[in-house]
Amino acid sequence: RQGPIGEQVDIEALGGAQQAWHGPFVLNSGEQAIAAYAPVPSVGGGVLMAVPIEHALHSLHQLKWRAIGLGGLFALLLIVVALVIAGRLVRPLKTVVAASQRMALGARGVNVPVDGPEELGELGRAFNQMSTALKTSEDLLEQRVAERTYELKQAREFAELLLDSFEQSVVVIDRDLRITRANQAAARLFSRELVGQDCAVLCSGREGPCDECAVRDTFARARAAYAERSQQVGMGQEILRIESFPVLAADGRVDAVVQIGRIVTAERRLQAQMIHQEKMAAFGLLAAGIAHEIGNPLAAIMSQLRSARSDAQPEHAERGPETLRIVEQQVERISRLLRELVNLTRRRPADLTLVDVNLVVVDVGRLLAHDPRARHIRIEQSLLPHLPGVRAKEDELVQVMLNLGLNALDAMPEGGALSFETASFAHEIVVRVRDTGSGIAEDAQLRLFEPFFTTKMPGRGTGLGLFVSRGIVEALGGRLLVETTGNSGTVFAVHLPARESHSRAEVA
């Protein structure tokens, strides 16, 4: 009954308790408590222990707050330690990041400290090695770029010096038909600033596109093109030969055109003289043959006239109409020969025109048929219908075909076949002149196109025929070649640039 608990316990009520128990217990004061009771039979009572809950939890509350305080202190300590460790780790990383950003902005040779933890030190050393290697590489690259730039500058200056040393005018034209480069000869020839101008100014200062523009032809066909035109130079007119060559890009597209121009007035005058001389020589040979052809009908006419004189008696009067018919036939034969000769030698246009090569071949074949050397020679023609035209001087093409035909006749003194064949391949017209002679000796083949070289007997040729013919063909942008020669004969091929429009007439 002693103590604060005993005073609050109903002892009489517990005296009757015969079993031990424990659990919540309400004191007389109404305060909650935790109690345990054990009976003591020998004394007729028991032992009760009760502790107010508030009193029991007071120690636990003290322990709780003590644990909370220790936990907070430990957490604060962990935070401080973490901040210290993070500072030692993050600071070097921030230094590396800042250095990387400086390098991204163009700085080179940037280094970072390598102190700190082992891993961060390794990172710093690796970064410094990278920075040093990058700076070394860029320094080497800059040195090489400077060297290449100097070499390119030297090459450009040499190229310009080389271009300016040419006597021919050289201009470069881009795909917009603008002049991007021009040498000094071009500036002198055209007497104006050319770079940046439309290429039409090269045609005597024209504003619009040129007729038969070689530059446009080269851009369209990706191949060389040629043209000749009259050009105002100083106070006079000159003949200017234009040659245009494509500059191809990696994809095969024409990226630019190089146009070379040179004055060929003197050459053309000399060539015209040589052509005239060779033409006269060729027509001299033809005239001899035609004179022979005319001689036969004249002899027949003379014979018929003599016969008519002797048959003037009345008893032979019935033979008069027959005599007149024979005379008329022979006169018509002479007239036809003279017409063909005049037709071939008539004055033809001196300017470049669209020429039908088939008609030229037909005219030349008809004339060659009257040559005495063709008496035992079969003249054949295999002409491609709808053949594209050739921009040329018709008289000059006649000269070329006539020279090749006469040479073929001379190559077959025992007879044979002379054939003319026309074809069209890849923007070119090809005329092949084939004979069945004994061919050309190997040592003579190397000199065929030399002036005054001939394999004919004295008095049978000037040695200018093939030389002049090749000059005519090349002036038109074509080629004259010996394709084959041997015991079975010789084939000459004339390659000429074709125009898009068809020839003027179809030859069956």
C-alpha atoms as one frame of an Amber mdcrd trajectory, in Angstrom:
protein
   0.000   0.000   0.000   2.982   2.279   0.099   3.988   4.592  -2.739   1.940
   6.508  -5.170   0.840   3.420  -7.007  -0.307   1.547  -3.928  -2.395   4.439
  -2.825  -4.272   4.361  -6.086  -4.931   0.600  -6.212  -8.004  -1.051  -4.917
  -6.303  -3.680  -2.735  -9.471  -5.365  -1.622 -10.487  -5.824  -5.173  -7.208
  -7.445  -6.050  -7.272  -9.720  -2.992  -9.758 -11.880  -4.604  -7.654 -12.402
  -7.659  -6.449 -15.913  -7.855  -4.479 -15.794 -11.152  -1.565 -13.757 -12.420
  -2.275 -11.208 -15.104  -0.817  -8.177 -16.870  -2.108  -5.497 -19.122  -3.593
  -2.073 -19.055  -4.817  -0.932 -15.741  -6.758   2.073 -14.572  -5.691   3.599
 -11.327  -8.178   5.020  -8.860  -7.235   8.425 -10.144  -8.345   7.384 -13.606
  -4.802   7.453 -14.960  -3.867   4.796 -17.469  -1.149   2.427 -16.384   0.519
  -0.795 -17.315   0.226  -3.396 -14.557   1.227  -6.974 -13.713  -0.234  -9.029
 -10.866   0.869 -12.298  -9.290  -1.150 -13.927  -6.446   0.548 -15.044  -3.180
  -1.716 -17.745  -1.735   0.230 -18.115   1.497  -0.658 -14.707   2.660  -4.011
 -14.592   1.037  -3.068 -11.809  -1.329  -0.742 -11.017  -4.229   1.886  -8.713
  -5.719   0.839  -5.922  -8.083   3.149  -3.774 -10.089   1.709  -0.834 -11.993
   3.449   1.945 -13.877   1.561   4.932 -15.257   1.885   4.984 -19.028   2.953
   8.616 -19.051   5.700   7.854 -16.590   6.800   4.802 -18.580   6.898   6.668
 -21.902   8.838   9.605 -20.505  12.101   7.677 -20.804  11.189   6.524 -24.271
  10.542  10.127 -25.349  13.905  11.129 -24.008  15.538   8.257 -25.901  13.642
   9.192 -29.075  14.761  12.806 -29.047  18.266  11.752 -28.251  18.209   9.402
 -31.291  16.734  12.148 -33.480  19.429  14.560 -32.419  22.163  12.063 -33.060
  20.628  11.204 -36.489  20.418  14.850 -37.515  23.966  15.463 -36.435  25.099
  12.417 -38.421  23.130  13.557 -41.490  24.651  17.021 -41.268  28.062  15.448
 -41.044  27.319  13.325 -44.132  26.177  16.424 -46.034  29.331  18.288 -45.166
  31.482  15.332 -46.172  29.518  14.955 -49.440  29.931  18.638 -50.223  33.644
  18.441 -49.614  33.999  15.351 -51.787  31.746  16.824 -54.494  33.749  20.016
 -54.489  36.960  18.111 -55.049  35.340  16.128 -57.886  33.215  18.768 -59.613
  35.762  21.590 -59.628  38.226  19.743 -61.910  35.341  18.602 -64.120  34.106
  22.180 -64.436  37.635  23.179 -65.395  37.666  20.523 -68.147  34.215  21.619
 -69.389  35.277  25.265 -69.504  38.451  24.337 -71.384  36.395  22.294 -73.871
  34.092  25.250 -74.466  37.090  27.508 -75.114  38.443  25.010 -77.622  35.028
  24.861 -79.302  35.253  28.637 -79.756  38.609  28.322 -81.497  41.182  28.417
 -78.698  44.060  26.005 -79.160  46.684  24.655 -76.769  44.343  24.921 -73.738
  45.563  22.895 -70.696  43.883  21.998 -67.386  45.439  21.205 -63.934  46.258
  17.550 -63.376  46.206  17.555 -59.533  43.418  15.890 -57.579  42.253  12.304
 -57.364  43.979   9.794 -59.548  41.081   9.408 -61.997  40.673  13.168 -62.417
  44.396  13.560 -62.856  44.315  10.954 -65.627  41.399  12.799 -67.228  43.313
  16.084 -67.095  46.448  14.563 -68.584  44.421  12.925 -71.397  42.683  16.254
 -72.104  46.020  18.085 -72.231  47.458  15.468 -74.607  44.416  15.825 -76.866
  44.681  19.619 -76.820  48.388  19.519 -77.653  47.875  16.986 -80.456  45.009
  19.042 -81.896  47.091  22.215 -81.853  50.002  20.403 -83.504  47.704  18.966
 -86.192  46.099  22.329 -86.900  49.461  24.062 -87.039  50.632  21.447 -89.535
  47.386  21.789 -91.506  47.706  25.571 -91.596  51.282  25.207 -92.799  50.210
  22.830 -95.560  47.295  25.078 -96.533  49.675  28.018 -96.738  52.053  25.981
 -98.900  49.240  24.797-101.199  47.833  28.315-101.406  51.220  29.608-102.444
  51.590  26.809-105.000  48.109  27.518-106.380  48.907  31.206-106.578  52.125
  30.411-108.437  50.281  28.010-110.758  47.560  30.588-111.431  50.113  33.290
-112.163  51.984  30.898-114.466  48.745  29.918-116.233  47.844  33.574-116.740
  51.361  34.303-117.978  51.109  31.320-120.316  47.712  32.433-121.641  48.911
  35.993-122.117  51.890  34.709-124.107  49.570  33.181-126.732  49.089  35.143
-129.926  45.636  33.629-130.266  42.749  35.015-128.248  41.683  32.673-125.436
  38.480  33.170-123.450  36.668  30.939-120.940  32.856  30.985-121.010  30.602
  29.561-118.272  27.206  27.886-118.607  25.450  31.258-118.402  27.407  32.278
-121.529  29.393  34.792-119.489  33.105  35.335-120.085  35.020  34.425-116.917
  38.595  34.728-118.201  40.281  36.334-121.197  43.920  36.730-122.143  45.585
  39.902-123.389  45.385  38.800-127.035  41.585  38.594-126.699  41.428  42.076
-125.173  43.543  43.441-128.038  41.547  41.627-130.700  38.138  42.779-129.469
  39.343  46.160-128.111  37.262  45.986-124.940  37.030  44.547-121.440  35.642
  41.026-121.807  35.431  39.454-118.334  31.843  39.493-117.080  30.389  40.220
-120.528  28.000  38.027-122.500  29.896  35.960-125.065  27.813  37.594-127.819
  30.212  40.580-127.639  32.778  38.319-129.327  30.649  38.482-132.486  31.568
  42.060-133.424  29.861  43.415-130.304  26.454  41.834-130.923  23.821  42.007
-128.221  22.006  38.779-129.093  23.143  35.189-129.750  25.515  34.604-132.665
  24.463  32.759-135.799  25.920  29.232-135.877  27.341  29.750-132.359  30.246
  27.363-131.768  30.016  27.896-127.992  26.359  26.831-127.823  27.169  23.866
-130.058  29.934  22.764-127.675  27.682  23.095-124.612  24.916  21.140-126.363
  27.046  18.307-127.770  30.014  18.188-125.354  32.498  18.200-128.219  34.728
  20.625-130.045  33.122  22.993-132.536  34.555  25.262-135.212  33.402  28.358
-137.028  34.785  31.157-139.185  33.391  34.641-139.471  34.311  38.138-140.528
  35.553  40.240-137.615  36.103  43.982-137.382  39.749  44.439-136.345  40.959
  48.005-136.180  39.825  49.756-139.348  39.438  46.627-141.466  37.750  43.243
-141.672  39.589  40.003-140.968  38.630  36.339-141.160  38.530  34.950-137.605
  38.629  31.199-136.990  36.892  30.155-133.768  37.571  26.828-132.053  35.536
  25.898-128.965  36.520  23.068-126.619  34.482  21.651-123.682  35.714  21.659
-120.080  34.055  18.607-118.516  33.071  18.273-114.853  33.471  15.015-112.916
  29.927  13.952-113.858  30.640  14.437-117.573  28.624  17.659-117.816  30.144
  20.557-119.738  31.134  23.014-117.003  32.713  25.652-119.247  33.942  26.234
-122.788  37.383  27.414-123.853  37.202  29.409-127.076  40.352  30.049-129.088
  40.296  32.579-131.895  42.924  33.457-134.460  43.015  35.573-137.584  43.377
  33.379-140.671  42.888  35.959-143.407  46.335  35.412-144.958  45.999  31.629
-144.677  42.605  31.657-146.366  43.898  33.825-149.207  46.835  31.470-149.748
  44.537  28.471-149.455  42.147  30.014-151.980  45.028  30.469-154.414  46.136
  26.867-153.957  42.563  25.631-154.300  42.203  27.614-157.503  45.466  26.201
-158.883  44.510  22.659-157.993  41.035  23.232-159.352  42.424  24.438-162.658
  44.755  21.433-162.794  41.861  19.064-162.100  39.628  20.732-164.645  42.518
  20.684-167.105  42.601  16.906-166.825  38.833  16.766-167.110  38.880  19.103
-170.085  41.314  16.797-171.849  39.004  13.882-171.197  35.918  15.766-172.258
  37.702  17.024-175.378  38.277  13.378-176.197  34.612  12.671-175.487  33.575
  15.560-177.722  35.976  14.391-180.418  34.046  11.159-180.917  30.668  12.767
-181.703  32.393  15.440-183.804  34.025  12.706-185.850  30.645  11.041-186.258
  29.089  14.345-187.328  31.885  14.952-189.813  31.449  11.465-191.205  27.705
  11.944-191.606  28.176  15.333-193.286  30.632  13.844-195.767  28.225  11.017
-196.380  25.410  13.508-196.912  27.532  15.412-199.436  28.245  12.257-201.384
  24.598  11.231-201.057  23.301  14.492-202.479  22.265  12.694-205.651  18.515
  12.079-205.906  18.897   8.343-205.785  20.276   8.606-202.204  17.739  11.154
-200.976  16.067   8.591-198.665  19.225   8.490-196.478  18.952  12.199-195.617
  16.610  11.881-192.574  18.779   9.147-191.027  21.887  11.289-191.467  20.180
  14.250-189.793  19.043  12.057-186.887  22.597  10.846-186.246  23.960  14.396
-186.439  21.283  15.585-184.017  22.147  12.810-181.517  25.838  13.640-181.574
  25.206  17.379-181.197  22.951  16.642-178.213  25.713  14.512-176.732  28.188
  17.372-177.062  25.668  19.791-175.582  25.067  17.511-172.582  28.796  17.201
-171.893  29.259  20.954-172.034  26.262  21.549-169.754  27.635  19.179-167.128
  31.059  20.785-167.313  29.590  24.285-167.020  27.308  23.144-164.191  30.275
  21.832-162.228  32.479  24.846-162.886  29.782  27.476-162.370  30.430  30.133
-159.780  28.965  28.894-156.520  28.199  30.848-153.319  31.409  31.998-151.629
  29.822  32.025-148.164  29.105  29.057-145.947  25.716  27.574-146.758  23.854
  24.392-145.910  25.138  21.967-148.546  23.617  18.645-149.576  26.589  16.285
-149.747  24.560  13.722-151.682  23.960  16.201-154.528  27.658  17.091-154.586
  28.563  13.397-154.908  26.020  12.919-157.705  27.370  15.913-159.669  30.980
  14.760-159.290  30.076  11.189-160.254  28.409  12.361-163.469  31.429  14.393
-164.459  33.915  11.613-163.641  31.930   9.242-165.840  33.014  11.268-168.913
  36.725  10.988-168.099  38.521   8.616-170.520  40.125   6.867-167.535  36.643
   5.818-166.396  35.931   3.903-169.595  36.544   0.530-167.917  35.657   1.626
-164.387  32.278   1.105-162.762  31.213   4.178-160.779  28.836   3.309-157.930
  27.019   5.449-155.374  25.477   4.332-152.066  23.880   7.465-150.646  22.027
   7.689-147.336  18.608   9.360-147.835  17.652  12.305-145.615  21.297  13.003
-144.928  21.824  16.023-142.622  23.289  19.065-144.285  26.847  20.361-143.954
  27.630  24.018-143.448  30.332  24.612-146.056  31.232  26.254-149.336  29.725
  24.025-151.997  32.491  24.764-154.480  35.108  23.552-151.990  33.258  20.293
-151.315  33.089  19.685-155.071  36.845  20.252-155.183  37.468  17.671-152.427
  35.255  14.968-153.975  36.659  15.622-157.442  40.261  15.307-156.223  39.526
  12.019-154.457  37.647  10.709-157.495  40.423  11.615-159.958  43.022   9.984
-157.690  40.895   6.836-157.613  40.690   6.766-161.423  44.487   7.064-161.648
  44.818   4.157-159.186  42.914   1.781-161.530  44.537   1.963-165.000  43.343
  -1.570-165.764  39.774  -0.873-164.693  37.842  -1.605-161.527  35.177   0.011
-159.380  34.943   3.479-157.853  32.297   3.889-155.166  31.012   6.851-153.167
  29.236   6.080-149.897  27.570   8.566-147.531  26.606   7.854-143.924  25.851
   9.674-140.680  27.334   8.813-137.287  27.252  10.746-133.986  26.695  14.241
-135.368  29.046  13.580-138.292  28.577  12.992-141.986  31.048  10.540-143.485
  31.780  10.257-147.205  33.880   7.240-148.174  35.592   7.124-151.567  36.675
   3.577-152.354  38.698   2.201-155.266  39.835  -1.306-156.182  43.359  -0.353
-157.195  46.657  -1.732-155.937  46.805   0.463-152.839  49.387   2.980-151.633
  52.967   2.048-150.809  53.792   2.097-147.084  56.534   4.720-147.416  54.176
   6.970-149.407  51.386   6.774-146.823  53.364   8.916-144.376  53.678  11.715
-146.937  50.263  11.582-148.597  49.130  14.955-147.287  52.410  16.797-147.816
  52.310  19.610-150.395  53.812  18.810-153.804  54.147  15.107-152.979  52.749
  12.818-155.672  53.105   9.209-156.772  51.814   9.950-160.287  53.822  10.206
-163.443  55.206  13.674-164.334  52.521  15.888-165.787  49.708  13.864-164.218
  49.401  15.833-160.967  50.629  18.834-158.981  50.997  17.092-155.620  48.577
  19.577-154.063  45.304  17.664-154.370  45.263  15.841-151.016  47.044  18.687
-149.232  44.454  21.215-150.381  41.570  18.810-149.779  42.652  18.169-146.200
  42.964  21.923-145.614  39.418  22.459-146.882  37.996  19.678-144.711  39.834
  20.742-141.548  38.747  24.358-142.043  35.171  23.049-141.844  35.944  21.290
-138.558  36.255  17.871-140.180  38.882  15.243-140.943  40.256  13.609-144.092
  41.616  10.137-143.373  42.994   7.108-145.172  40.955   4.303-143.598  42.413
   1.332-145.465  44.850   0.685-148.254  46.310  -2.473-149.691  46.123  -4.870
-152.589  42.318  -4.714-152.520  42.252  -0.935-152.903  42.148   2.259-150.877
  39.393   3.960-148.882  39.490   7.684-148.137  36.993   8.972-145.554  35.820
  12.568-145.276  34.319  13.360-141.833  32.293  16.574-141.656  30.242  18.068
-138.777  26.526  17.684-139.473  23.781  20.208-138.920  20.384  19.318-137.479
  18.376  20.202-140.582  18.161  17.658-143.380  19.706  18.119-146.764  17.909
  20.065-149.432  16.888  17.084-151.492  16.631  13.383-151.159  18.771  11.368
-153.528  17.515   7.891-154.242
